[in-house]
């Protein structure tokens, strides 16, 4: 259809002759009766139009010339017009009709057949080029549409990626100063909705004053280096203080002059805070390891001191002066032991003995002590509901923690005030802000009406050795000890405070369905040996081992001393008679836990007391093994050894009944 020749020659046999000639030479043609039929045919497609000049004059050519003027931009259909052949000049109207057709080849009649065929072939060749241009234009247009769609998709993906990353993009025209940017850009600077205008001066106005000159210099340097990478602190329009990072690239013109700077801005405040918290956690862990080791060594030093003082006290009961001196020394040793417990608690390396604790009963038991410690100017209010579930925690450490919180509250209220102790059951789900495992918790709150703390002090309040009480007025381990207890008990510590508005300390402890046991039996004098039982004592520290052996012998036990776990194994394998094993935990080569497990794997089950001044959890220690924390008094040692022997006797009697 696109190569056919349309013929319009309404007079005589010109149309038939032309069609026959074209068909004979392989050219497809279509004879049209009038302009209406010609217009219908040309819409279906044509390579050229052959018409006679009289056909233009016979009918109004307006519709044909209108179609010619409305052709697509790529189209300029060729007309081969057979002229009248009259010798007279052509009229103005005839000339205009030919001009309106545009692409016209005029052939004067009469003419040779080859002349007409040549003109037709040239017209068709030109028309084919037009079709090639059309096809190329369509291909290019499709490519432009596809590329535009790809760019739009890429732009949408970029915007989505920037939004997901919390970034805003910007583009500065250096000649006009105009800045194009995304809404997220202005949100970072505290504007919602976005500002109508933005420029570099506006940006610098948000930068912290102390950093402003450096940031401005970085922008100037970027025009030379080609890249911008700035991190700074800004004061946003919404009052927030944020850390931001700006990265950009400079685009240069053909002359090498900087024309545009394009880049992104991101809010890195959370990353900054997380990095600071990580650094703080690493520092605290390093301090914890150091303090844990120091406390362990200190406990080993205190154990023979406390044990020896106990022995001297018992042997000189009637000497009042000696008793007074020893009592003072023991009080000092107890204070030192409390200090090491705080160190170990902060380091999370104290040997906790968690159990079900009735928090209300525990508070009732120490509230009088707290009131006496705080003095008459401070009112202590206790609000603990009845039927509160038990908390799983070491009761001795919890008492110490509450006393520390009370002392801190007292120091924060020099002119008097109020301390409120409350407890409540709390349910924590997976999405909580305290980083706790989901479950039931007991929340203990100690809230005072004291001076409070500012943000800087509050951030460091739980650090070890940090104190605002002045030299000689505190160790700085109170809150760090409470923090360590909470973390080691699978709970947490949360502080809230404002200057002049007091402080609230929340201690979260896991709740348990276990029933709380009664208070431990307190003995004023050590229980002597009921019989001359044989004790195998294992400790690598000679001073500790000797002092412990003296305390046991003083009670009437027969003691065999060894300095390591391997020596203890050798002694037992050689057939030594042992009723009770008393072993240190942390020893070179083999821990006390490994010693117990080795014996049990060989079928040897000896009642064992594990003495420790360090072990955080002692994961290698069987759960049924009794523990005794260093430093210990003779009364504590005697009570536990006696309890082990009574249990063994009970088990033997039960076995005889079964037989």
C-alpha positions as CSV (number, residue, x, y, z in Angstrom):
1,X,0.0,0.0,0.0
2,X,2.8,2.4,0.8
3,X,4.4,1.9,-2.7
4,X,1.3,2.2,-4.9
5,X,0.7,5.1,-7.2
6,X,-2.6,6.9,-7.1
7,X,-3.8,8.1,-10.5
8,X,-6.4,11.0,-11.0
9,X,-7.0,11.7,-14.7
10,X,-10.8,12.1,-15.3
11,X,-10.7,13.0,-19.0
12,X,-10.0,10.7,-21.9
13,X,-7.8,7.6,-21.7
14,X,-4.9,9.2,-19.8
15,X,-5.6,7.3,-16.6
16,X,-6.0,3.9,-18.4
17,X,-2.8,4.4,-20.4
18,X,-0.8,5.5,-17.3
19,X,-2.1,2.5,-15.3
20,X,-1.3,0.1,-18.1
21,X,2.3,1.5,-18.4
22,X,3.0,1.4,-14.7
23,X,1.6,-2.2,-14.4
24,X,3.7,-3.3,-17.3
25,X,6.8,-2.1,-15.5
26,X,6.0,-3.7,-12.1
27,X,4.5,-0.6,-10.4
28,X,1.3,-1.1,-8.5
29,X,-1.3,1.7,-9.2
30,X,-4.9,2.6,-8.4
31,X,-7.1,4.8,-10.6
32,X,-9.3,7.2,-8.7
33,X,-12.5,8.6,-10.2
34,X,-12.4,11.9,-8.4
35,X,-10.7,13.9,-5.5
36,X,-13.0,12.2,-2.9
37,X,-11.8,8.7,-3.9
38,X,-8.2,10.0,-4.1
39,X,-8.4,11.3,-0.5
40,X,-9.8,8.1,0.8
41,X,-7.1,6.1,-0.9
42,X,-4.3,8.4,0.2
43,X,-5.3,7.9,3.8
44,X,-4.7,4.1,3.4
45,X,-1.2,4.7,2.1
46,X,0.5,5.8,-1.1
47,X,4.0,6.2,-2.6
48,X,3.1,9.0,-5.1
49,X,0.2,10.7,-6.8
50,X,0.0,11.0,-10.6
51,X,-2.6,13.5,-11.8
52,X,-3.4,15.7,-14.7
53,X,-3.5,19.5,-14.4
54,X,-7.0,19.6,-15.7
55,X,-8.1,17.3,-12.8
56,X,-7.0,20.1,-10.4
57,X,-9.0,22.6,-12.4
58,X,-12.1,20.4,-12.7
59,X,-12.8,20.1,-9.0
60,X,-12.2,22.3,-6.0
61,X,-8.7,21.4,-4.8
62,X,-9.2,22.8,-1.2
63,X,-9.7,19.5,0.5
64,X,-6.7,18.0,-1.3
65,X,-4.5,20.9,-0.4
66,X,-5.8,20.8,3.2
67,X,-4.8,17.2,3.5
68,X,-1.3,18.1,2.1
69,X,-0.9,20.8,4.8
70,X,-2.0,18.5,7.5
71,X,0.5,15.7,6.7
72,X,2.7,14.4,9.6
73,X,6.1,16.2,9.9
74,X,7.9,13.3,8.3
75,X,5.6,13.1,5.3
76,X,5.9,15.2,2.0
77,X,4.0,13.0,-0.6
78,X,5.3,13.6,-4.1
79,X,2.9,14.7,-6.9
80,X,3.7,14.0,-10.6
81,X,1.5,16.4,-12.5
82,X,0.9,16.1,-16.3
83,X,0.7,19.7,-17.6
84,X,-1.8,20.8,-20.3
85,X,0.8,21.4,-22.9
86,X,-0.8,24.7,-24.1
87,X,1.7,27.3,-25.4
88,X,-0.1,30.1,-23.4
89,X,1.3,31.2,-20.0
90,X,-0.3,29.4,-16.9
91,X,-2.8,31.5,-15.0
92,X,-2.2,32.7,-11.5
93,X,-4.9,30.3,-10.2
94,X,-3.3,27.4,-11.9
95,X,0.1,28.3,-10.6
96,X,-1.3,28.6,-7.0
97,X,-2.9,25.2,-7.3
98,X,0.4,23.6,-8.2
99,X,2.2,25.5,-5.4
100,X,-0.3,24.4,-2.8
101,X,0.5,20.7,-3.5
102,X,4.1,21.4,-2.4
103,X,6.3,18.5,-3.6
104,X,5.5,18.6,-7.4
105,X,7.2,17.2,-10.4
106,X,5.7,18.9,-13.5
107,X,5.8,16.9,-16.8
108,X,4.9,18.7,-20.0
109,X,2.6,16.8,-22.5
110,X,3.1,15.2,-24.9
111,X,5.9,13.2,-23.2
112,X,7.7,10.0,-23.7
113,X,6.8,7.0,-21.5
114,X,10.3,6.7,-20.2
115,X,10.1,10.3,-18.9
116,X,7.0,9.5,-16.9
117,X,8.4,6.2,-15.6
118,X,11.6,8.0,-14.5
119,X,9.6,10.7,-12.7
120,X,7.5,8.0,-10.9
121,X,10.6,6.0,-9.9
122,X,12.2,9.2,-8.4
123,X,9.1,10.0,-6.6
124,X,8.8,6.5,-5.1
125,X,12.5,6.6,-4.0
126,X,12.0,9.9,-2.3
127,X,8.8,8.5,-0.6
128,X,10.7,5.4,0.7
129,X,13.2,7.7,2.3
130,X,10.3,9.5,4.0
131,X,9.1,6.2,5.4
132,X,12.6,5.3,6.6
133,X,12.7,8.7,8.4
134,X,9.3,7.9,9.9
135,X,10.3,4.5,11.1
136,X,13.5,5.9,12.6
137,X,11.6,8.7,14.3
138,X,9.2,6.2,15.8
139,X,12.0,4.0,17.0
140,X,13.7,7.0,18.5
141,X,10.5,8.2,20.1
142,X,9.9,4.7,21.6
143,X,13.5,4.7,22.9
144,X,13.0,8.2,24.4
145,X,9.7,7.0,26.0
146,X,11.4,3.9,27.4
147,X,14.5,5.8,28.6
148,X,12.2,8.4,30.2
149,X,10.3,5.7,32.0
150,X,13.6,4.1,33.1
151,X,14.8,7.5,34.4
152,X,11.5,8.1,36.2
153,X,11.7,4.6,37.8
154,X,15.3,5.2,38.7
155,X,14.4,8.6,40.2
156,X,11.5,7.0,42.1
157,X,13.8,4.2,43.4
158,X,16.5,6.8,44.4
159,X,13.9,8.8,46.3
160,X,12.6,5.6,48.0
161,X,16.2,4.6,48.9
162,X,17.0,8.1,50.2
163,X,13.8,8.1,52.2
164,X,14.5,4.6,53.6
165,X,18.0,5.8,54.6
166,X,16.6,8.9,56.2
167,X,18.5,11.1,53.6
168,X,17.5,14.2,51.8
169,X,18.9,15.3,48.5
170,X,19.9,18.8,47.3
171,X,21.2,20.6,44.2
172,X,22.8,24.1,44.2
173,X,23.0,26.2,41.1
174,X,26.2,28.2,41.8
175,X,25.4,30.9,39.3
176,X,21.9,31.7,40.6
177,X,22.3,30.4,44.2
178,X,19.0,28.5,43.8
179,X,18.8,25.3,45.8
180,X,16.5,22.4,44.8
181,X,15.9,19.8,47.5
182,X,13.6,17.0,48.7
183,X,11.1,17.4,51.6
184,X,13.3,15.1,53.7
185,X,16.1,17.7,53.5
186,X,14.0,20.4,55.1
187,X,12.6,17.9,57.7
188,X,16.2,17.2,58.9
189,X,16.6,20.9,59.5
190,X,13.3,21.1,61.4
191,X,11.0,22.5,58.7
192,X,7.6,20.9,58.1
193,X,6.3,21.9,55.6
194,X,9.5,22.8,53.7
195,X,10.8,26.4,53.4
196,X,9.9,28.3,50.2
197,X,13.6,29.4,49.8
198,X,16.9,27.9,50.7
199,X,20.6,28.8,50.2
200,X,24.0,28.1,51.7
201,X,23.6,31.1,54.0
202,X,20.4,29.6,55.5
203,X,22.2,26.3,56.0
204,X,25.2,27.9,57.7
205,X,22.8,29.7,60.0
206,X,21.7,26.3,61.5
207,X,25.3,25.1,62.1
208,X,26.7,25.3,65.6
209,X,28.5,28.6,66.0
210,X,31.8,26.9,66.9
211,X,31.8,24.8,63.7
212,X,30.4,27.4,61.3
213,X,33.7,28.7,59.9
214,X,35.1,25.2,59.4
215,X,32.0,24.1,57.5
216,X,32.0,27.3,55.3
217,X,35.7,26.6,54.5
218,X,34.9,23.0,53.6
219,X,32.3,24.3,51.0
220,X,34.9,26.6,49.5
221,X,37.5,23.8,49.3
222,X,35.0,21.5,47.6
223,X,34.8,23.8,44.6
224,X,38.4,23.0,44.0
225,X,38.6,19.4,45.1
226,X,35.3,18.4,43.5
227,X,33.9,16.6,46.5
228,X,32.2,17.6,49.8
229,X,32.2,15.6,53.0
230,X,31.1,17.4,56.1
231,X,29.9,16.2,59.5
232,X,28.6,18.9,61.9
233,X,26.1,19.7,64.6
234,X,23.0,21.8,63.8
235,X,20.3,23.6,65.7
236,X,17.1,22.7,63.9
237,X,14.2,25.0,63.5
238,X,12.0,22.7,65.7
239,X,14.4,23.1,68.6
240,X,16.2,19.7,68.2
241,X,20.0,19.4,68.2
242,X,21.2,17.0,65.5
243,X,24.4,15.6,64.0
244,X,24.3,15.6,60.2
245,X,26.5,14.4,57.4
246,X,26.6,16.2,54.1
247,X,28.2,14.6,51.0
248,X,28.3,16.1,47.6
249,X,29.9,16.3,44.1
250,X,30.8,19.4,42.1
251,X,29.9,19.5,38.4
252,X,32.0,21.7,36.1
253,X,31.2,23.4,32.8
254,X,33.2,23.1,29.6
255,X,35.4,25.9,30.7
256,X,36.3,24.1,33.9
257,X,34.3,26.5,36.1
258,X,32.2,25.0,38.9
259,X,28.5,25.2,38.0
260,X,26.5,23.0,40.3
261,X,27.0,21.1,43.6
262,X,24.7,18.0,44.1
263,X,24.6,15.8,47.1
264,X,22.7,14.3,50.1
265,X,22.2,15.1,53.8
266,X,21.5,12.5,56.5
267,X,20.7,12.7,60.2
268,X,23.3,10.6,62.0
269,X,22.2,11.6,65.6
270,X,21.1,8.1,66.5
271,X,24.4,6.6,65.1
272,X,26.4,9.1,67.1
273,X,24.5,8.3,70.3
274,X,24.8,4.5,69.6
275,X,28.6,4.9,69.1
276,X,28.9,6.8,72.3
277,X,26.9,4.2,74.1
278,X,29.1,1.4,72.6
279,X,32.3,3.3,73.7
280,X,30.8,3.7,77.2
281,X,29.9,0.0,77.3
282,X,33.4,-1.0,76.3
283,X,34.9,1.3,78.9
284,X,32.6,-0.1,81.5
285,X,33.4,-3.6,80.6
286,X,37.1,-2.9,80.8
287,X,36.7,-1.3,84.2
288,X,34.5,-4.2,85.2
289,X,37.2,-6.7,84.3
290,X,39.8,-4.7,86.3
291,X,37.6,-4.2,89.3
292,X,36.5,-7.8,89.3
293,X,40.2,-9.0,89.4
294,X,41.0,-6.5,92.2
295,X,38.0,-7.5,94.3
296,X,38.9,-11.2,93.9
297,X,42.5,-10.5,95.2
298,X,41.1,-8.3,97.9
299,X,38.7,-11.0,99.1
300,X,41.6,-13.5,99.3
301,X,43.4,-11.0,101.5
302,X,40.4,-10.4,103.7
303,X,39.5,-14.0,104.3
304,X,42.6,-14.9,106.5
305,X,42.2,-11.5,108.3
306,X,38.5,-12.1,109.2
307,X,39.1,-15.7,110.0
308,X,42.1,-15.0,112.3
309,X,40.2,-12.2,114.1
310,X,37.4,-14.6,114.7
311,X,39.7,-17.2,116.2
312,X,41.4,-14.6,118.5
313,X,38.0,-13.3,119.5
314,X,36.9,-16.7,120.6
315,X,40.1,-17.5,122.4
316,X,40.1,-14.3,124.4
317,X,36.4,-14.1,125.4
318,X,37.2,-12.8,128.9
319,X,39.6,-10.0,127.8
320,X,37.3,-7.0,127.4
321,X,40.0,-4.8,125.9
322,X,41.0,-7.5,123.3
323,X,37.3,-8.0,122.4
324,X,36.9,-4.2,121.8
325,X,40.0,-4.1,119.6
326,X,38.9,-7.2,117.6
327,X,35.4,-5.9,117.3
328,X,36.7,-2.7,115.7
329,X,39.0,-4.6,113.4
330,X,36.1,-6.9,112.4
331,X,33.9,-3.9,111.6
332,X,36.6,-2.5,109.4
333,X,37.0,-5.8,107.7
334,X,33.2,-6.0,107.2
335,X,33.2,-2.6,105.6
336,X,36.1,-3.7,103.3
337,X,34.1,-6.8,102.4
338,X,31.1,-4.7,101.6
339,X,33.3,-2.6,99.3
340,X,34.5,-5.7,97.4
341,X,30.9,-6.9,97.1
342,X,30.1,-3.6,95.4
343,X,33.0,-3.9,93.1
344,X,32.0,-7.5,92.2
345,X,28.4,-6.4,91.7
346,X,29.4,-3.6,89.4
347,X,31.7,-6.0,87.5
348,X,28.9,-8.6,87.4
349,X,31.2,-11.2,88.9
350,X,29.9,-11.7,92.3
351,X,28.6,-15.2,93.1
352,X,24.9,-14.5,93.4
353,X,22.6,-16.9,95.0
354,X,19.2,-16.0,93.5
355,X,16.1,-17.3,95.0
356,X,12.4,-16.5,95.3
357,X,12.2,-13.3,97.5
358,X,9.1,-11.7,99.1
359,X,10.0,-8.1,98.3
360,X,7.4,-6.7,100.7
361,X,8.7,-8.8,103.6
362,X,12.3,-7.9,102.7
363,X,11.5,-4.2,102.7
364,X,9.6,-4.5,106.0
365,X,12.6,-6.2,107.5
366,X,15.1,-3.4,106.7
367,X,12.8,-0.3,106.7
368,X,13.7,0.4,110.4
369,X,17.3,0.3,109.5
370,X,16.7,2.6,106.6
371,X,14.8,5.1,108.8
372,X,17.6,5.1,111.4
373,X,20.2,5.6,108.7
374,X,18.4,8.6,107.1
375,X,17.6,10.4,110.3
376,X,14.5,12.3,111.6
377,X,14.5,15.0,108.9
378,X,13.6,12.5,106.1
379,X,10.3,10.7,106.0
380,X,10.3,7.2,104.6
381,X,7.1,6.0,103.0
382,X,6.6,2.4,102.0
383,X,3.9,1.5,99.4
384,X,4.0,-2.2,98.7
385,X,0.7,-4.0,97.7
386,X,-0.2,-7.3,99.3
387,X,0.0,-10.6,97.4
388,X,2.9,-9.3,95.3
389,X,4.6,-12.2,93.4
390,X,8.1,-13.1,94.4
391,X,11.2,-11.7,92.7
392,X,14.1,-13.9,91.7
393,X,17.2,-12.2,93.2
394,X,19.9,-12.6,95.7
395,X,18.2,-11.3,98.9
396,X,21.4,-10.2,100.6
397,X,22.4,-8.2,97.5
398,X,19.0,-6.7,97.2
399,X,19.1,-5.5,100.8
400,X,22.5,-4.0,100.1
401,X,21.1,-2.3,96.9
402,X,18.2,-0.8,98.8
403,X,20.4,0.5,101.5
404,X,22.7,2.1,98.9
405,X,19.7,3.8,97.3
406,X,18.5,5.1,100.7
407,X,22.0,6.5,101.5
408,X,22.1,8.2,98.1
409,X,18.7,9.7,98.7
410,X,19.8,11.0,102.1
411,X,22.8,12.7,100.6
412,X,20.6,14.3,98.0
413,X,18.3,15.8,100.7
414,X,20.7,17.6,103.1
415,X,17.8,19.8,104.4
416,X,15.4,16.9,104.8
417,X,12.7,15.5,102.5
418,X,10.8,12.4,101.6
419,X,11.9,8.9,100.3
420,X,9.2,6.7,98.9
421,X,9.7,3.0,98.3
422,X,7.2,1.3,96.1
423,X,6.9,-2.1,94.4
424,X,4.5,-3.3,91.7
425,X,4.1,-6.2,89.3
426,X,4.7,-5.2,85.7
427,X,4.2,-7.2,82.5
428,X,6.8,-6.5,79.8
429,X,6.1,-7.5,76.1
430,X,8.6,-7.9,73.3
431,X,8.5,-4.3,72.2
432,X,9.7,-2.5,75.3
433,X,12.0,0.4,75.7
434,X,14.0,-1.2,78.6
435,X,15.6,-3.9,76.5
436,X,14.1,-6.6,78.8
437,X,13.0,-10.1,77.8
438,X,9.2,-10.4,77.7
439,X,7.6,-11.7,80.9
440,X,6.6,-10.6,84.4
441,X,8.8,-8.3,86.5
442,X,8.8,-6.7,89.9
443,X,9.5,-3.0,89.7
444,X,11.1,-1.4,92.8
445,X,11.1,2.4,92.9
446,X,13.1,4.6,95.2
447,X,11.9,8.2,94.7
448,X,13.3,11.1,96.6
449,X,12.6,14.8,96.8
450,X,16.2,15.8,96.7
451,X,18.3,18.2,94.6
452,X,18.1,15.9,91.5
453,X,20.7,15.6,88.7
454,X,21.3,17.4,85.4
455,X,21.6,15.5,82.1
456,X,25.4,15.2,82.3
457,X,25.4,13.9,85.8
458,X,22.6,11.5,85.1
459,X,24.4,10.0,82.2
460,X,27.4,9.1,84.4
461,X,25.5,8.3,87.6
462,X,25.9,4.5,87.3
463,X,29.6,4.7,86.4
464,X,31.9,3.1,89.0
465,X,33.8,5.6,91.3
466,X,31.7,8.5,89.9
467,X,30.4,10.6,92.8
468,X,29.2,14.1,93.4
469,X,29.5,13.9,97.2
470,X,33.0,15.2,97.5
471,X,36.3,13.7,98.6
472,X,35.9,11.1,101.4
473,X,32.1,11.1,101.4
474,X,31.4,8.2,99.1
475,X,33.0,5.4,97.1
476,X,31.0,6.1,93.9
477,X,30.0,2.4,93.8
478,X,26.5,2.6,95.1
479,X,24.5,2.9,91.9
480,X,27.0,0.9,89.9
481,X,26.5,-2.0,92.3
482,X,22.7,-1.7,91.9
483,X,23.2,-1.6,88.2
484,X,25.4,-4.7,88.3
485,X,22.9,-6.6,90.4
486,X,20.0,-5.7,88.1
487,X,21.9,-6.8,85.0
488,X,23.2,-10.0,86.5
489,X,19.7,-10.9,87.7
490,X,18.3,-10.4,84.1
491,X,16.6,-7.2,85.0
492,X,17.6,-3.5,84.5
493,X,18.1,-0.2,86.2
494,X,16.4,2.9,85.0
495,X,17.1,6.5,86.3
496,X,15.0,9.6,86.0
497,X,16.0,12.9,87.5
498,X,15.8,16.7,87.0
499,X,17.6,19.4,88.9
500,X,15.4,20.5,91.8
501,X,12.8,17.8,91.1
502,X,14.4,14.8,92.8
503,X,15.5,11.4,91.5
504,X,13.6,8.2,90.8
505,X,15.5,5.0,90.6
506,X,13.7,2.0,89.1
507,X,15.0,-1.5,89.8
508,X,13.4,-4.1,87.5
509,X,13.7,-7.7,88.7
510,X,12.2,-10.9,87.1
511,X,9.2,-12.2,88.9
512,X,8.8,-15.9,89.7
513,X,5.9,-18.3,90.7
514,X,8.1,-19.9,93.3
515,X,7.1,-19.3,96.9
516,X,9.6,-17.2,98.9
517,X,11.4,-19.1,101.7
518,X,11.8,-17.8,105.2
519,X,14.8,-15.8,106.5
520,X,18.0,-17.6,106.9
521,X,18.9,-18.8,110.4
522,X,21.4,-16.4,112.1
523,X,24.0,-17.8,114.5
524,X,26.0,-15.7,116.9
525,X,28.5,-18.5,117.7
526,X,29.9,-21.1,115.3
527,X,28.5,-24.7,115.6
528,X,31.3,-27.0,116.8
529,X,31.9,-30.3,115.1
530,X,29.4,-32.9,116.1
531,X,32.1,-35.5,115.5
532,X,35.7,-35.5,114.3
533,X,34.7,-35.4,110.6
534,X,37.5,-35.4,107.9
535,X,37.6,-32.3,105.7
536,X,39.7,-32.1,102.5
537,X,40.5,-28.4,102.0
538,X,41.6,-27.2,98.5
539,X,42.9,-23.7,97.9
540,X,45.8,-22.4,95.9
541,X,46.3,-19.3,98.2
542,X,48.4,-20.5,101.1
543,X,47.2,-17.7,103.5
544,X,43.5,-18.4,102.7
545,X,44.0,-22.1,103.0
546,X,45.9,-21.9,106.4
547,X,43.3,-19.5,107.9
548,X,40.4,-21.7,106.7
549,X,42.1,-24.8,108.1
550,X,42.6,-23.1,111.4
551,X,38.9,-22.2,111.6
552,X,37.9,-25.8,110.8
553,X,40.4,-27.3,113.3
554,X,39.2,-24.9,116.0
555,X,35.7,-26.3,115.5
556,X,37.0,-29.9,115.9
557,X,37.3,-31.1,112.4
558,X,40.3,-33.1,111.0
559,X,41.7,-31.2,108.0
560,X,43.9,-32.3,105.1
561,X,45.2,-29.4,103.0
562,X,46.1,-29.4,99.3
563,X,47.0,-26.6,96.9
564,X,45.2,-27.5,93.7
565,X,42.4,-29.6,92.1
566,X,44.8,-32.1,90.7
567,X,46.4,-32.7,94.1
568,X,42.8,-33.2,95.5
569,X,42.1,-35.8,92.8
570,X,45.3,-37.7,93.5
571,X,44.6,-37.7,97.3
572,X,41.0,-39.1,96.8
573,X,42.2,-41.7,94.3
574,X,44.9,-42.8,96.7
575,X,42.2,-43.7,99.2
576,X,42.1,-40.8,101.6
577,X,39.1,-40.9,103.9
578,X,37.0,-37.7,103.2
579,X,33.6,-36.7,104.8
580,X,33.4,-33.1,103.3
581,X,35.2,-31.4,100.5
582,X,35.8,-27.6,100.9
583,X,37.2,-26.2,97.7
584,X,38.1,-22.7,96.3
585,X,36.5,-22.0,92.9
586,X,39.1,-20.0,90.9
587,X,42.4,-21.9,90.8
588,X,45.1,-22.4,88.2
589,X,44.8,-25.5,86.1
590,X,41.5,-26.8,87.4
591,X,38.6,-24.8,88.8
592,X,36.6,-26.0,91.8
593,X,33.7,-26.7,89.4
594,X,35.8,-28.9,87.2
595,X,37.1,-30.8,90.3
596,X,33.5,-31.6,91.4
597,X,32.5,-32.7,87.9
598,X,35.6,-34.9,87.5
599,X,34.9,-36.6,90.9
600,X,31.2,-37.2,90.0
601,X,32.0,-38.6,86.6
602,X,34.1,-41.2,88.4
603,X,31.3,-42.0,90.7
604,X,32.7,-40.1,93.7
605,X,30.0,-37.9,95.4
606,X,31.4,-36.1,98.4
607,X,29.4,-33.4,100.2
608,X,31.0,-30.2,98.8
609,X,31.2,-26.6,99.8
610,X,32.5,-24.2,97.1
611,X,34.3,-21.1,98.4
612,X,34.5,-18.2,95.9
613,X,35.6,-14.6,95.8
614,X,35.0,-14.0,92.1
615,X,32.9,-16.5,90.1
616,X,30.1,-14.6,88.4
617,X,27.9,-17.6,87.5
618,X,30.2,-20.6,87.9
619,X,28.4,-22.3,84.9
620,X,30.5,-25.4,85.4
621,X,29.3,-25.8,89.0
622,X,26.5,-28.3,89.6
623,X,23.4,-26.5,90.9
624,X,23.1,-28.6,94.1
625,X,26.6,-27.5,95.4
626,X,26.6,-25.1,98.4
627,X,28.6,-21.9,98.0
628,X,30.3,-19.6,100.5
629,X,31.4,-16.1,99.4
630,X,34.8,-14.7,100.5
631,X,35.5,-13.2,103.0
632,X,33.6,-15.3,105.4
633,X,33.2,-15.6,109.2
634,X,33.9,-18.7,111.1
635,X,30.2,-18.9,112.0
636,X,29.2,-19.0,108.3
637,X,31.8,-21.7,107.5
638,X,30.7,-23.8,110.6
639,X,27.0,-23.5,109.7
640,X,27.4,-24.8,106.1
641,X,29.8,-27.6,106.9
642,X,27.5,-28.8,109.7
643,X,24.6,-28.6,107.3
644,X,26.4,-30.7,104.7
645,X,27.2,-33.4,107.3
646,X,23.6,-33.5,108.5
647,X,22.3,-33.9,105.0
648,X,24.7,-36.8,104.4
649,X,23.6,-38.5,107.6
650,X,20.0,-38.1,106.6
651,X,20.7,-39.6,103.2
652,X,22.5,-42.6,104.7
653,X,19.6,-43.3,107.1
654,X,17.1,-43.1,104.2
655,X,19.1,-45.5,102.1
656,X,19.2,-48.0,105.0
657,X,15.4,-47.8,105.3
658,X,15.0,-48.6,101.6
659,X,17.2,-51.7,101.9
